[in-house]
Amino acid sequence: MDSGRGAIDQVIQEREPDEGSGDPTTALWLTQLRWIAIAGQLIAIGFVRLVLDIPLAIPQLLMLVLLMIASNIALWIVAKRSANGNSIRNRLQSQILGAVLLFDVAILTGLLYFTGGAANPFILFYVANIAVAGVVLPRSWAIMISAASVLGCFLLLNTATPVGVFAGSPYEHGATWGVTKWAFWISFATCSCVLTYFVSQLALEVRLRDRRLAIAEKDKERAQRLEALATLAAGAGHELASPLSTIAVIAGELSRTLNKPEIPEKVKRDFGLIREELAHCKDILHRMKSGAGEAAAERLHPVTLREIIEETIDAMREPQRVELRMEKAVAEFKAMLPKQALSQALRNLLQNGLDASEPAQAVILNSNIERNPNGAQSWQLIIDDQGAGLSDEVLRRIGEPFFTTKEVGKGMGMGVFLTRNVIQGIGGSIRFERRSPCGTRCIVEIPIGES
């Protein structure tokens, strides 16, 4: 049913569009990446000092690496606790990861400061931080990481610890700010902005695709369960129809003998109750078989929308409580539809609205025709009740067979389920929404051909 998908889609739309991943495995993955970066830093420092014999500020560099090691251990502990059940809210985890990556930018800036500044080719590793931020963080945090990297590059172009091997470089901090330096910094800033936008946008699209795939998988599983239940309902209906018919025949024979004056009134009342319950059982079986596909398979006939609405309302217990709003052009529109099945389906929805509302309150039925840009037309019905409204849990489960919010004995939880089968069987859709300040809105759309 579309209501299940609609509830989840609404959650996706209401969330921040650039919200990062809240999965604890993201933090664990980042700790592994940072261990690789730490190992690379130590190898690079050792290679430059021991193999290339280039003088470096070893104590300062090792202190920065130790700070990164300490921060990575702390991040690993937080990620492990989160993965073991002490969950951290998505926004809090984004803040933690954002702070860690900002710290990494500061550490990289410090390492470059003690190894020649912007003249050091390893300045390109700012790009790695920007790319990682775009993948694991919301766009706002990715922009902050990018801005910090651009600022760090600007500082290194102006001040750094000199290293002899880079003497004379146009990017060395002592070089004058000419075209070369300005071009380098502007190009670095521009590339950082472009990389931030495209990486964060790509990460967002991947996250949304994963959510849609998860929704599709849940819908598929749910449809399979509902199909199995529909088959079970149809089988039960067919199996029970025969003995109930036999009971009905016998009850009819017995009714003639109960007309004698010597039969006590109590016996007559009890027998009348038996016949009423028998009729109720037959009605339930008829609805179960209809929901399994028999009524939905009714032959299509040209019928006006007014005729369907009239048949729907006339058979209701309290037709005077239904307030119909439908223009004449809509009412006289003729379409190929299963009149009996569709009338029964709409009657279920209207009756649910009446049951949810107070006895003196009306249910409003709006009807109109929607035209799509491609020329396809659909009949849209909007049913508004004045009840207490539906909770998130009920909105998520509404339409499941045998799920009902009514009191015991007043509903079996099959009405919306059977209605959905009929409407979807003719290519339509149905969804439920909360109304403000109270009440529920049911929106039914039924395709009726092209204009």
C-alpha positions as CSV (number, residue, x, y, z in Angstrom):
1,M,0.0,0.0,0.0
2,D,1.1,3.5,-0.7
3,S,0.6,4.7,2.8
4,G,3.6,2.7,4.1
5,R,5.8,4.1,1.4
6,G,4.3,7.6,1.9
7,A,5.1,7.6,5.6
8,I,8.8,6.7,5.0
9,D,9.1,9.1,2.1
10,Q,7.7,11.8,4.4
11,V,10.5,11.1,6.9
12,I,13.1,11.3,4.2
13,Q,11.8,14.7,3.0
14,E,11.5,16.1,6.5
15,R,15.1,15.3,7.3
16,E,17.9,17.7,6.4
17,P,18.7,17.1,2.8
18,D,22.4,17.1,3.5
19,E,22.4,15.0,6.7
20,G,25.4,12.8,7.0
21,S,25.6,9.2,7.9
22,G,24.7,8.4,11.5
23,D,26.0,4.8,11.3
24,P,28.6,4.0,14.0
25,T,30.6,2.1,11.3
26,T,31.3,5.4,9.7
27,A,33.4,6.5,12.7
28,L,35.1,3.1,12.8
29,W,36.0,3.4,9.1
30,L,37.4,6.9,9.7
31,T,39.6,5.6,12.5
32,Q,41.1,3.0,10.2
33,L,41.7,5.6,7.5
34,R,43.4,7.8,10.1
35,W,45.7,5.0,11.3
36,I,46.8,4.6,7.7
37,A,47.4,8.4,7.5
38,I,49.4,8.2,10.8
39,A,51.5,5.4,9.5
40,G,52.1,7.3,6.3
41,Q,53.2,10.4,8.2
42,L,55.7,8.5,10.3
43,I,57.1,6.7,7.2
44,A,57.4,10.1,5.4
45,I,59.2,11.7,8.3
46,G,61.6,8.8,8.7
47,F,62.3,8.6,5.0
48,V,63.1,12.3,4.6
49,R,65.2,12.5,7.7
50,L,67.1,9.2,7.6
51,V,67.3,8.4,3.8
52,L,67.3,11.8,2.2
53,D,69.1,13.4,5.2
54,I,67.1,16.5,5.2
55,P,67.0,18.4,8.5
56,L,63.6,18.5,10.1
57,A,62.1,19.7,13.4
58,I,61.6,16.1,14.6
59,P,60.3,16.8,18.2
60,Q,57.6,19.1,16.9
61,L,56.6,16.7,14.1
62,L,56.4,13.7,16.5
63,M,54.4,15.7,19.0
64,L,51.8,16.5,16.3
65,V,51.7,12.8,15.3
66,L,51.2,11.8,18.9
67,L,48.3,14.2,19.2
68,M,46.7,12.6,16.2
69,I,47.3,9.1,17.6
70,A,45.6,10.2,20.9
71,S,42.6,11.7,19.1
72,N,42.2,8.5,17.0
73,I,42.2,6.3,20.1
74,A,39.5,8.6,21.6
75,L,37.4,8.4,18.4
76,W,37.8,4.6,18.3
77,I,36.5,4.3,21.9
78,V,33.5,6.5,21.1
79,A,32.7,4.6,17.9
80,K,33.0,1.2,19.7
81,R,30.6,2.3,22.5
82,S,28.1,3.6,19.9
83,A,28.3,0.3,17.9
84,N,27.7,-1.7,21.1
85,G,24.4,-0.1,21.8
86,N,25.2,3.3,23.4
87,S,23.9,5.0,20.3
88,I,24.8,8.6,19.5
89,R,22.3,10.7,17.7
90,N,23.1,11.4,14.1
91,R,23.6,15.1,14.6
92,L,25.9,14.6,17.6
93,Q,28.0,12.0,15.7
94,S,28.3,14.5,12.7
95,Q,29.6,17.1,15.1
96,I,32.2,14.6,16.5
97,L,33.4,13.6,13.1
98,G,33.4,17.2,11.9
99,A,35.5,18.2,14.9
100,V,37.9,15.3,14.2
101,L,38.4,16.3,10.6
102,L,38.9,19.9,11.5
103,F,41.5,18.7,14.0
104,D,43.1,16.8,11.1
105,V,43.3,19.9,9.0
106,A,45.0,21.7,11.9
107,I,47.5,18.8,12.3
108,L,48.3,18.8,8.6
109,T,48.8,22.5,8.7
110,G,51.2,22.1,11.6
111,L,53.1,19.3,9.9
112,L,53.5,21.4,6.7
113,Y,54.5,24.5,8.8
114,F,57.5,22.6,10.1
115,T,58.4,21.1,6.7
116,G,58.6,24.1,4.4
117,G,55.0,25.3,4.2
118,A,53.2,25.7,0.9
119,A,56.4,24.7,-1.0
120,N,56.0,21.2,0.4
121,P,54.3,19.0,-2.2
122,F,52.4,17.2,0.6
123,I,50.1,20.3,0.7
124,L,47.9,18.4,-1.7
125,F,46.8,16.2,1.2
126,Y,44.4,19.0,2.1
127,V,42.3,17.6,-0.8
128,A,42.1,14.2,0.9
129,N,40.5,15.8,4.0
130,I,38.1,17.7,1.9
131,A,37.0,14.6,0.0
132,V,36.5,12.6,3.2
133,A,34.5,15.4,4.7
134,G,32.2,15.5,1.7
135,V,31.6,11.8,2.0
136,V,30.9,11.3,5.7
137,L,29.6,14.8,6.8
138,P,26.7,17.1,6.1
139,R,27.4,19.7,3.5
140,S,27.7,22.5,6.2
141,W,30.5,20.6,7.9
142,A,32.2,19.9,4.5
143,I,32.2,23.6,3.7
144,M,33.8,24.3,7.1
145,I,36.5,21.7,6.4
146,S,37.1,23.2,2.9
147,A,37.3,26.8,4.3
148,A,39.8,25.7,7.0
149,S,41.9,24.0,4.3
150,V,41.9,27.2,2.2
151,L,42.8,29.3,5.3
152,G,45.6,26.8,6.2
153,C,47.0,27.1,2.6
154,F,46.9,30.9,2.9
155,L,48.8,30.8,6.2
156,L,51.5,28.5,4.9
157,L,52.0,30.8,1.9
158,N,52.9,33.5,4.4
159,T,54.7,31.8,7.2
160,A,56.5,28.5,7.7
161,T,59.7,26.9,9.0
162,P,62.2,27.1,6.1
163,V,63.6,23.8,4.7
164,G,66.7,24.2,2.5
165,V,65.6,21.9,-0.2
166,F,62.6,24.2,-1.0
167,A,64.7,27.4,-1.0
168,G,63.8,29.5,-4.1
169,S,60.4,28.0,-4.6
170,P,57.8,30.5,-5.8
171,Y,55.5,29.1,-3.1
172,E,58.0,29.5,-0.3
173,H,56.8,31.8,2.5
174,G,59.5,34.2,1.9
175,A,58.7,34.7,-1.8
176,T,56.8,37.8,-2.8
177,W,53.1,37.7,-3.4
178,G,53.1,37.9,-7.2
179,V,51.0,36.3,-9.9
180,T,52.3,32.8,-9.2
181,K,51.3,32.8,-5.5
182,W,48.0,34.4,-6.1
183,A,47.2,32.0,-8.9
184,F,48.2,29.0,-6.8
185,W,46.0,30.1,-3.8
186,I,43.0,31.1,-6.0
187,S,43.1,27.8,-7.9
188,F,43.5,25.9,-4.6
189,A,40.4,27.7,-3.2
190,T,38.4,27.2,-6.4
191,C,39.2,23.5,-6.6
192,S,38.4,23.0,-2.9
193,C,34.9,24.6,-3.4
194,V,34.2,22.5,-6.5
195,L,35.4,19.3,-4.9
196,T,33.3,20.0,-1.8
197,Y,30.1,20.6,-3.8
198,F,30.4,17.6,-6.1
199,V,31.6,15.1,-3.5
200,S,28.9,16.1,-1.0
201,Q,26.3,16.0,-3.7
202,L,27.3,12.6,-4.8
203,A,27.4,11.3,-1.3
204,L,23.9,12.7,-0.7
205,E,22.5,11.0,-3.8
206,V,24.1,7.7,-2.7
207,R,22.5,8.0,0.7
208,L,19.1,8.8,-0.8
209,R,19.4,5.9,-3.2
210,D,20.2,3.5,-0.4
211,R,17.2,4.7,1.5
212,R,14.9,4.2,-1.5
213,L,16.3,0.7,-2.0
214,A,15.6,-0.1,1.6
215,I,12.1,1.2,1.2
216,A,11.6,-0.8,-1.9
217,E,12.8,-4.0,-0.2
218,K,10.5,-3.5,2.7
219,D,7.6,-2.8,0.3
220,K,8.4,-6.0,-1.6
221,E,8.5,-8.1,1.6
222,R,5.3,-6.5,2.8
223,A,3.5,-7.1,-0.5
224,Q,4.5,-10.7,-0.4
225,R,3.1,-11.1,3.1
226,L,-0.1,-9.4,2.2
227,E,-0.4,-11.6,-0.9
228,A,-0.1,-14.7,1.2
229,L,-2.7,-13.4,3.7
230,A,-5.0,-12.6,0.8
231,T,-4.7,-16.1,-0.5
232,L,-5.4,-17.5,2.9
233,A,-8.4,-15.3,3.3
234,A,-9.7,-16.4,-0.1
235,G,-9.2,-20.1,0.8
236,A,-10.9,-19.7,4.1
237,G,-13.8,-17.9,2.5
238,H,-14.3,-20.7,-0.1
239,E,-14.0,-23.4,2.5
240,L,-16.4,-21.9,5.0
241,A,-19.0,-20.9,2.4
242,S,-20.3,-24.4,2.0
243,P,-21.0,-25.2,5.7
244,L,-22.5,-21.8,6.2
245,S,-24.8,-22.3,3.3
246,T,-25.9,-25.6,4.7
247,I,-26.5,-23.9,8.1
248,A,-28.5,-21.2,6.3
249,V,-30.8,-23.8,4.6
250,I,-31.4,-25.6,7.9
251,A,-32.1,-22.3,9.7
252,G,-34.6,-21.5,7.0
253,E,-36.4,-24.8,7.5
254,L,-36.4,-24.4,11.3
255,S,-37.8,-20.8,11.1
256,R,-41.1,-22.2,9.8
257,T,-41.5,-24.4,12.8
258,L,-40.8,-21.6,15.2
259,N,-43.8,-19.7,14.1
260,K,-46.0,-21.8,16.3
261,P,-47.5,-20.0,19.3
262,E,-46.3,-22.6,21.8
263,I,-42.6,-21.8,21.0
264,P,-41.2,-19.5,23.8
265,E,-40.3,-16.0,22.9
266,K,-36.8,-16.5,24.2
267,V,-36.1,-19.3,21.8
268,K,-37.4,-17.2,18.9
269,R,-35.1,-14.3,19.9
270,D,-32.1,-16.7,20.2
271,F,-32.9,-18.1,16.8
272,G,-33.2,-14.6,15.3
273,L,-29.8,-13.8,16.8
274,I,-28.3,-17.0,15.2
275,R,-29.7,-15.9,11.8
276,E,-28.2,-12.4,12.2
277,E,-24.8,-13.7,13.1
278,L,-25.0,-16.1,10.2
279,A,-25.7,-13.2,7.8
280,H,-22.8,-11.4,9.4
281,C,-20.5,-14.3,8.7
282,K,-21.6,-14.5,5.1
283,D,-21.0,-10.8,4.7
284,I,-17.4,-11.2,6.1
285,L,-16.7,-14.1,3.8
286,H,-18.0,-12.1,0.8
287,R,-15.7,-9.2,1.7
288,M,-12.7,-11.5,2.2
289,K,-13.3,-13.1,-1.2
290,S,-13.7,-9.6,-2.7
291,G,-10.4,-8.4,-1.3
292,A,-8.7,-11.5,-2.6
293,G,-9.6,-10.4,-6.1
294,E,-13.1,-11.5,-7.1
295,A,-14.7,-8.0,-6.9
296,A,-11.6,-6.4,-8.3
297,A,-11.9,-8.7,-11.3
298,E,-15.4,-7.4,-12.0
299,R,-15.9,-6.5,-15.6
300,L,-15.4,-2.9,-16.4
301,H,-18.4,-0.9,-17.6
302,P,-18.9,2.7,-18.7
303,V,-20.2,4.4,-15.6
304,T,-20.4,8.0,-14.4
305,L,-18.7,9.1,-11.3
306,R,-22.0,10.2,-9.8
307,E,-23.4,6.7,-10.1
308,I,-20.5,5.3,-8.2
309,I,-20.8,7.9,-5.5
310,E,-24.5,7.4,-5.2
311,E,-24.2,3.6,-4.9
312,T,-21.5,4.1,-2.3
313,I,-23.5,6.5,-0.1
314,D,-27.0,5.0,-0.5
315,A,-25.9,1.7,1.1
316,M,-24.3,3.3,4.1
317,R,-25.8,3.3,7.6
318,E,-25.8,7.1,8.0
319,P,-25.7,8.6,4.5
320,Q,-26.9,12.0,5.8
321,R,-23.5,12.4,7.6
322,V,-21.6,12.4,4.3
323,E,-21.1,15.9,2.9
324,L,-20.4,15.6,-0.9
325,R,-18.6,18.2,-2.8
326,M,-18.4,17.4,-6.5
327,E,-18.8,19.7,-9.5
328,K,-21.3,18.7,-12.2
329,A,-18.7,18.2,-14.8
330,V,-16.9,15.8,-12.6
331,A,-20.1,14.0,-11.6
332,E,-21.2,13.4,-15.2
333,F,-17.7,12.2,-16.3
334,K,-18.0,8.7,-17.7
335,A,-15.1,6.1,-17.3
336,M,-14.6,2.4,-17.5
337,L,-14.6,1.3,-13.9
338,P,-15.8,-1.7,-11.8
339,K,-18.9,-0.1,-10.2
340,Q,-19.7,-2.6,-7.5
341,A,-16.1,-3.2,-6.3
342,L,-15.2,0.4,-6.3
343,S,-18.4,1.4,-4.5
344,Q,-17.7,-1.1,-1.8
345,A,-14.1,0.1,-1.4
346,L,-15.1,3.7,-1.0
347,R,-17.9,2.7,1.4
348,N,-15.3,1.2,3.7
349,L,-13.3,4.4,3.7
350,L,-16.3,6.6,4.4
351,Q,-17.6,4.3,7.1
352,N,-14.2,4.4,8.8
353,G,-14.3,8.2,8.7
354,L,-17.8,8.2,10.3
355,D,-16.8,5.7,13.0
356,A,-13.8,7.9,13.9
357,S,-15.9,11.1,14.1
358,E,-18.4,12.1,16.7
359,P,-22.1,11.1,16.0
360,A,-23.0,14.8,15.2
361,Q,-20.0,15.4,12.9
362,A,-19.9,14.9,9.1
363,V,-17.4,13.4,6.8
364,I,-16.5,15.5,3.8
365,L,-16.0,13.9,0.4
366,N,-14.3,16.1,-2.2
367,S,-14.1,14.8,-5.7
368,N,-12.3,16.2,-8.7
369,I,-10.4,15.2,-11.8
370,E,-6.6,15.7,-12.1
371,R,-4.9,16.0,-15.4
372,N,-1.2,15.2,-15.7
373,P,1.1,17.0,-18.2
374,N,1.3,13.8,-20.3
375,G,-2.5,13.9,-20.8
376,A,-3.4,11.1,-18.4
377,Q,-6.4,11.8,-16.1
378,S,-7.2,10.5,-12.7
379,W,-10.2,10.7,-10.5
380,Q,-9.2,12.1,-7.1
381,L,-11.3,11.6,-4.0
382,I,-10.4,13.3,-0.7
383,I,-12.1,12.0,2.4
384,D,-11.8,14.2,5.5
385,D,-13.0,13.0,8.9
386,Q,-13.1,15.0,12.2
387,G,-11.8,12.3,14.5
388,A,-8.8,12.4,16.8
389,G,-6.3,11.6,14.0
390,L,-3.8,8.8,13.5
391,S,-0.5,8.3,15.4
392,D,2.7,7.6,13.6
393,E,2.4,3.9,14.5
394,V,-1.1,3.7,13.1
395,L,-0.1,5.5,9.9
396,R,2.7,3.1,9.4
397,R,0.5,0.0,9.9
398,I,-2.8,1.1,8.4
399,G,-3.9,-1.3,5.7
400,E,-2.3,-4.4,7.3
401,P,-4.9,-7.2,7.4
402,F,-6.5,-7.7,10.8
403,F,-5.0,-4.5,12.2
404,T,-7.7,-2.2,13.6
405,T,-8.0,0.6,16.1
406,K,-11.6,-0.1,16.7
407,E,-13.0,-1.8,19.9
408,V,-13.2,-5.5,20.0
409,G,-16.3,-6.7,18.0
410,K,-16.6,-3.5,16.1
411,G,-14.0,-4.2,13.4
412,M,-11.9,-7.0,12.1
413,G,-9.2,-4.9,10.5
414,M,-10.0,-6.0,6.9
415,G,-11.7,-2.8,5.5
416,V,-8.7,-0.8,4.4
417,F,-6.8,-4.0,3.4
418,L,-9.6,-5.0,1.0
419,T,-10.1,-1.5,-0.2
420,R,-6.4,-1.2,-1.1
421,N,-6.6,-4.5,-3.1
422,V,-9.5,-3.2,-5.1
423,I,-8.0,0.3,-5.8
424,Q,-4.5,-0.9,-6.6
425,G,-6.1,-3.6,-8.8
426,I,-7.4,-1.0,-11.2
427,G,-4.1,1.0,-11.1
428,G,-5.0,3.5,-8.4
429,S,-3.4,4.5,-5.2
430,I,-4.4,5.4,-1.7
431,R,-2.7,7.2,1.1
432,F,-3.5,8.7,4.6
433,E,-2.4,11.9,6.2
434,R,-2.9,13.7,9.4
435,R,-5.0,16.9,9.3
436,S,-4.4,20.0,11.3
437,P,-5.4,20.4,14.0
438,C,-7.2,17.0,14.1
439,G,-8.7,14.4,11.9
440,T,-7.5,12.2,9.1
441,R,-7.4,12.7,5.4
442,C,-7.6,9.8,2.9
443,I,-6.6,10.5,-0.7
444,V,-7.7,8.1,-3.4
445,E,-6.5,8.5,-7.0
446,I,-8.0,6.3,-9.7
447,P,-6.8,6.4,-13.4
448,I,-9.7,7.1,-15.8
449,G,-7.9,7.4,-19.2
450,E,-6.5,10.2,-21.2
451,S,-8.1,13.6,-21.9
